[in-house]
Amino acid sequence: MAVWFLLIVFLAGCTESESPTSAAVLIQANGQRITLTQFERAFDVARIAFSDDRAADPQLVNDGRLRLLHQMTEEVAIRCRADELGMELDDQEVTAAIDAIKKDYPEGEFEQMLLESAITLPLWRERLAARLLMEKVVNQDLIPSVIITPEEIETYYRSHPDQFSVDDETVADTNLKHRIITHLRQEKVEAAWPQWMDGLKTRYRVKINWELWKQAQPPDAGSGSREKEK
């Protein structure tokens, strides 16, 4: 899974109106937990990306729910890591990110999109804030372990003549080197992600309540995969 598109959610505690089932813990690890209600709220946000046709297809909905479930196990693991590193996110960082996103929309259109999707701005903000925290953890904990050697830069340069004007000299252009390093770093981070994540899940004992998951499936969606977390 590409690192750059992962989201993370850690909502406030369950409300008094929640049923015992919805308040039950779906994912837990080292004191962190996500209840069924929190998962459903996160899926409400994720459904923004669904077209009407996809939203009406039970199998596609089930696949989306399962992807989010496994994604949220990663989110819990990374939140545990953030706590261990003493890493936090302040409101100014979140506000700056929101302002940058809203610049791509005409005045009022972003809020209208959320309204039409029945997603509140506070809930969307929480999802964004947690994604930003995830990126901070990845930037501090995973990316520094990725080493790009001069030989790898040169090899990539030589093996992609369709992208660059390759000549007999070594790659010298600073901007070109930066582009190659950025590409190689992303490839290496994505390749290192599974082992790094498995290590976090093991370290923080991330668990899914599969029985609760089965009970929570919408009609006709099936129970989804019961593949256990490594």
C-alpha positions as CSV (number, residue, x, y, z in Angstrom):
1,M,0.0,0.0,0.0
2,A,1.4,3.4,-0.9
3,V,2.5,5.2,2.2
4,W,1.4,8.6,0.9
5,F,-2.3,7.9,0.8
6,L,-2.8,6.3,4.1
7,L,-5.3,8.0,6.5
8,I,-5.5,7.8,10.3
9,V,-8.4,8.3,12.8
10,F,-8.5,8.6,16.5
11,L,-11.8,10.0,17.4
12,A,-13.0,11.0,20.9
13,G,-14.7,8.4,23.1
14,C,-18.1,6.8,22.3
15,T,-21.2,8.9,22.9
16,E,-23.8,7.9,25.5
17,S,-26.3,7.0,22.8
18,E,-24.1,4.2,21.4
19,S,-25.3,0.6,21.8
20,P,-23.1,-1.9,23.6
21,T,-22.2,-3.4,20.3
22,S,-21.2,-0.2,18.6
23,A,-19.2,0.8,21.7
24,A,-17.3,-2.5,21.6
25,V,-13.6,-2.3,20.8
26,L,-12.8,-3.4,17.2
27,I,-9.1,-2.7,17.2
28,Q,-6.7,-2.4,20.1
29,A,-3.0,-2.1,20.9
30,N,-1.0,-0.9,23.9
31,G,-3.8,1.2,25.4
32,Q,-5.0,2.6,22.0
33,R,-8.4,1.4,20.8
34,I,-10.9,2.0,18.0
35,T,-14.5,1.1,18.6
36,L,-17.0,-0.1,16.0
37,T,-18.7,3.4,16.0
38,Q,-15.3,5.0,15.4
39,F,-14.7,2.7,12.5
40,E,-18.2,3.4,11.0
41,R,-17.6,7.2,11.3
42,A,-14.2,6.8,9.5
43,F,-15.9,4.7,6.7
44,D,-18.5,7.6,6.3
45,V,-15.6,9.8,5.4
46,A,-14.0,7.2,3.1
47,R,-17.3,6.9,1.2
48,I,-16.8,10.4,-0.2
49,A,-14.6,8.6,-2.8
50,F,-17.4,6.2,-3.8
51,S,-19.5,6.9,-6.9
52,D,-23.2,6.1,-6.7
53,D,-22.7,2.9,-8.6
54,R,-19.9,1.7,-6.4
55,A,-21.8,2.7,-3.2
56,A,-24.7,0.5,-4.4
57,D,-22.5,-2.6,-5.0
58,P,-22.4,-4.7,-1.9
59,Q,-19.1,-6.4,-2.8
60,L,-17.3,-3.1,-3.5
61,V,-18.6,-1.7,-0.2
62,N,-17.4,-4.8,1.6
63,D,-14.0,-4.6,-0.1
64,G,-13.8,-0.9,1.0
65,R,-14.7,-1.7,4.5
66,L,-12.1,-4.4,4.7
67,R,-9.4,-2.2,3.3
68,L,-10.2,0.5,5.8
69,L,-10.1,-2.1,8.7
70,H,-6.6,-3.2,7.8
71,Q,-5.6,0.4,7.2
72,M,-6.8,1.4,10.7
73,T,-4.7,-1.4,12.2
74,E,-1.8,0.4,10.7
75,E,-3.1,3.7,12.0
76,V,-3.3,2.3,15.6
77,A,0.3,1.0,15.3
78,I,1.6,4.3,14.1
79,R,-0.3,6.2,16.9
80,C,1.4,3.9,19.4
81,R,4.7,4.8,17.8
82,A,3.9,8.5,17.9
83,D,3.2,8.2,21.6
84,E,6.5,6.5,22.2
85,L,8.4,9.2,20.3
86,G,6.5,11.9,22.1
87,M,5.2,13.3,18.8
88,E,2.1,15.5,18.7
89,L,0.4,17.7,16.1
90,D,-0.7,21.3,16.9
91,D,-3.8,23.1,15.6
92,Q,-1.7,25.5,13.5
93,E,-0.3,22.7,11.5
94,V,-3.8,21.3,10.8
95,T,-5.3,24.7,10.0
96,A,-2.4,25.4,7.5
97,A,-3.1,22.1,5.8
98,I,-6.8,22.7,5.6
99,D,-6.2,26.2,4.1
100,A,-3.9,24.7,1.5
101,I,-6.5,22.1,0.5
102,K,-9.3,24.6,0.3
103,K,-7.3,26.8,-2.1
104,D,-8.0,24.2,-4.8
105,Y,-11.8,24.8,-4.5
106,P,-13.9,27.8,-5.4
107,E,-15.3,29.7,-2.5
108,G,-17.7,27.6,-0.5
109,E,-17.4,24.5,-2.8
110,F,-15.4,22.5,-0.3
111,E,-17.9,22.9,2.5
112,Q,-20.7,22.1,0.0
113,M,-19.0,18.9,-1.0
114,L,-18.8,17.8,2.7
115,L,-22.4,18.8,3.2
116,E,-23.6,16.7,0.2
117,S,-21.6,13.8,1.5
118,A,-23.2,14.1,5.0
119,I,-19.7,14.6,6.5
120,T,-19.2,17.2,9.2
121,L,-16.2,19.5,9.0
122,P,-15.0,18.5,12.5
123,L,-15.0,14.8,11.6
124,W,-13.1,15.5,8.3
125,R,-10.6,17.7,10.2
126,E,-9.9,14.9,12.7
127,R,-9.2,12.5,9.8
128,L,-6.9,15.0,8.2
129,A,-5.1,15.8,11.5
130,A,-4.4,12.1,12.1
131,R,-3.1,11.6,8.6
132,L,-0.7,14.5,9.2
133,L,0.5,12.9,12.4
134,M,1.1,9.7,10.5
135,E,3.2,11.5,7.9
136,K,5.3,13.0,10.7
137,V,6.0,9.6,12.2
138,V,6.9,8.2,8.8
139,N,9.2,11.1,8.1
140,Q,11.0,10.7,11.4
141,D,11.0,6.9,11.9
142,L,11.0,5.3,8.5
143,I,12.4,7.7,5.8
144,P,15.7,8.3,7.6
145,S,16.4,4.6,7.4
146,V,16.3,4.7,3.6
147,I,19.7,5.3,2.0
148,I,20.2,6.3,-1.6
149,T,23.7,5.8,-2.9
150,P,25.4,7.6,-5.7
151,E,25.6,4.3,-7.6
152,E,21.9,3.9,-7.4
153,I,21.3,7.4,-8.7
154,E,23.7,6.7,-11.6
155,T,22.1,3.3,-12.4
156,Y,18.6,4.8,-12.5
157,Y,19.8,7.6,-14.7
158,R,21.5,5.2,-17.2
159,S,18.6,2.7,-17.2
160,H,15.9,5.4,-18.1
161,P,17.1,7.0,-21.3
162,D,13.4,7.6,-22.2
163,Q,13.1,10.0,-19.3
164,F,16.5,11.7,-19.4
165,S,18.9,12.9,-22.1
166,V,21.5,10.3,-21.1
167,D,25.0,10.9,-22.3
168,D,28.4,9.4,-21.6
169,E,29.0,11.7,-18.6
170,T,27.6,11.0,-15.1
171,V,24.5,12.8,-14.0
172,A,25.5,16.2,-12.8
173,D,22.4,18.4,-12.9
174,T,21.4,19.1,-9.3
175,N,17.6,19.3,-10.1
176,L,17.8,16.1,-12.0
177,K,19.5,14.3,-9.1
178,H,16.9,15.6,-6.8
179,R,14.1,14.2,-9.0
180,I,15.8,10.8,-9.1
181,I,16.5,10.7,-5.4
182,T,12.8,11.6,-4.7
183,H,11.6,8.8,-6.9
184,L,14.1,6.2,-5.5
185,R,13.3,7.2,-1.9
186,Q,9.5,6.8,-2.5
187,E,10.1,3.3,-4.0
188,K,12.3,2.3,-1.1
189,V,9.9,3.6,1.5
190,E,7.0,1.7,-0.1
191,A,9.2,-1.4,-0.3
192,A,10.2,-1.1,3.4
193,W,6.7,-0.3,4.6
194,P,5.4,-3.9,5.0
195,Q,8.3,-5.1,7.2
196,W,8.3,-1.8,9.2
197,M,4.6,-2.0,9.8
198,D,4.7,-5.7,10.7
199,G,7.3,-4.8,13.3
200,L,5.1,-2.1,14.8
201,K,2.0,-4.3,14.9
202,T,4.0,-7.0,16.7
203,R,5.7,-4.6,19.0
204,Y,2.4,-3.0,20.1
205,R,0.3,-6.1,19.9
206,V,-2.3,-4.8,17.5
207,K,-5.4,-7.0,17.5
208,I,-8.7,-7.1,15.5
209,N,-11.9,-8.3,17.1
210,W,-12.9,-10.6,14.2
211,E,-16.2,-11.8,15.9
212,L,-17.3,-8.2,16.3
213,W,-16.3,-7.5,12.7
214,K,-18.4,-10.3,11.4
215,Q,-21.5,-9.1,13.4
216,A,-21.0,-5.6,12.1
217,Q,-21.2,-6.4,8.4
218,P,-24.1,-4.7,6.5
219,P,-26.7,-7.0,4.9
220,D,-25.5,-8.8,1.7
221,A,-22.0,-7.6,2.2
222,G,-20.6,-10.8,3.6
223,S,-18.2,-11.1,6.5
224,G,-15.1,-10.3,4.5
225,S,-11.7,-11.9,4.9
226,R,-10.8,-13.2,8.3
227,E,-7.1,-13.1,7.5
228,K,-5.3,-12.6,10.8
229,E,-2.9,-9.8,11.3
230,K,0.7,-10.9,11.3
